Amino acid sequence: YFDGIENFDLEHELSLRVGQDEIKQQIRDFKHEIMLDARRRTLGMEVDDAAFPHMLFLGPPGCGKTSMARLIAQILASFGVLQAGHLVEVQRASLVAGVIGATAIKTREVLKFAKGGILFVDEAYRLA
């Protein structure tokens, strides 16, 4: 869970990030969709749950990929989209085991723990 999520100010948080205009607009669009769905529910309309897309952040070291992933997790928690509202950050070592057959077990445990929240695989290219 995130501290102070009830006081989360999306526009302020986005203004602190330099560039990244495309993802900022996607986030605003998603917020708008969630707000429309909430209004439809209050009017008694049937609405499917919003599904946020999988995301892949590319770029050189230090360009803000990890911090943007953390911000996305905060944003989704503040929108009430996440069932559990938590962020699980892992790297290759958290998913891959040194023994044949153990990788699937290790990965399954991480996925189970992340269910209902956000799973962020830092430096995912190392899995290849």
C-alpha positions, 0 to 999 in steps of 0.5 A: 500500500502507498502512504497518503494515497487519499491525498494523491494529486495526479497533475502535480505528480505528472508535472514533476516529470520532465518529458514523457508526454505520451505516457502522461496523456495515456494516464490522463485518458485512463483517469477520465475513463475510470471517472466516466465508468464511476458516473455510469455506475451511479446512474445504474448502468452496467459497466465492465471493469477497466483493464489497464494495459501492460506497459513496457518502459524503454530507454537508457539508464537514468531516464525515469523508467523505474520512477514512472513505473512506481508512479503508475502504481501509485496512480492506479492505487489512487484510482481504486483500480487495483484489488490489493493496491501494492507494488512488487518490484523484482529483478531477474534473480527474483524470478530465475532459479539456479536449479532446473525446474525451480524457475517456474516455482519461483516465478509462480510465487512472485506472480501469486504475491503480486496478484491484485497489484502491480508487478514491475520487472526491473531490467527485464531484458536480462531474462532473455 
